[in-house]
Amino acid sequence: MRRQKKKFEEIRKLILKDLSKGQRTVNQMAASTKLTWRTVDNHLIHLIGKGLVEPVFISKYVKIYRLKEVKT
């Protein structure tokens, strides 16, 4: 029997919840959310565009992200 796909909102909530624990690499997020690296990476692009996530460090080998701080 085929597993039902998660909706975009569910995936993004999982990623944001994982990032609430602190700075994370894409691999760490993929492992803890049980999503593929590619899925996490693609949804991070959307979340960065929405202003919810920001990159901390990006190199050829690793990408680290965190939740964007809300300025009041």
C-alpha positions as CSV (number, residue, x, y, z in Angstrom):
1,M,0.0,0.0,0.0
2,R,1.3,3.4,-1.0
3,R,2.0,6.0,1.7
4,Q,0.1,9.3,1.4
5,K,2.3,12.3,0.6
6,K,2.6,15.1,3.1
7,K,1.1,18.5,2.1
8,F,3.4,21.5,1.7
9,E,2.1,23.1,4.9
10,E,2.8,19.9,6.9
11,I,6.4,19.7,5.5
12,R,7.1,23.4,6.3
13,K,5.7,23.1,9.8
14,L,8.0,20.1,10.4
15,I,11.0,22.1,9.2
16,L,10.1,25.2,11.3
17,K,9.6,23.0,14.4
18,D,13.0,21.4,13.9
19,L,14.6,24.8,13.5
20,S,13.1,25.9,16.7
21,K,15.7,23.7,18.4
22,G,18.5,25.9,17.1
23,Q,20.8,26.1,14.1
24,R,20.6,23.0,11.9
25,T,22.2,21.7,8.7
26,V,20.0,20.4,5.9
27,N,21.1,16.9,6.7
28,Q,20.1,17.2,10.3
29,M,16.7,18.5,9.4
30,A,16.2,15.7,6.8
31,A,17.1,13.0,9.3
32,S,14.9,14.3,12.1
33,T,11.9,15.1,9.9
34,K,12.3,11.8,7.9
35,L,12.2,13.9,4.6
36,T,14.7,13.8,1.8
37,W,17.6,16.2,1.7
38,R,16.2,17.6,-1.6
39,T,12.7,18.1,-0.1
40,V,14.1,20.0,2.9
41,D,16.4,22.1,0.7
42,N,13.5,23.1,-1.7
43,H,11.2,24.1,1.1
44,L,13.9,26.1,2.8
45,I,14.1,28.3,-0.3
46,H,10.4,29.0,0.2
47,L,10.7,29.7,3.9
48,I,13.7,32.1,3.3
49,G,11.6,33.9,0.7
50,K,8.8,34.3,3.3
51,G,11.3,35.7,5.8
52,L,10.9,32.9,8.3
53,V,14.3,31.3,7.9
54,E,17.8,32.7,7.3
55,P,21.1,31.0,6.3
56,V,23.9,31.1,8.9
57,F,26.6,29.5,6.8
58,I,26.7,28.2,3.3
59,S,29.6,26.4,1.6
60,K,30.1,23.9,-1.1
61,Y,29.8,21.1,1.5
62,V,27.4,22.3,4.2
63,K,24.3,24.6,4.6
64,I,23.3,25.8,8.1
65,Y,20.1,27.6,8.8
66,R,18.2,29.1,11.7
67,L,14.8,30.7,12.3
68,K,14.9,34.4,11.5
69,E,14.6,36.7,14.6
70,V,11.5,38.8,14.7
71,K,12.3,42.4,15.4
72,T,9.8,44.4,17.4
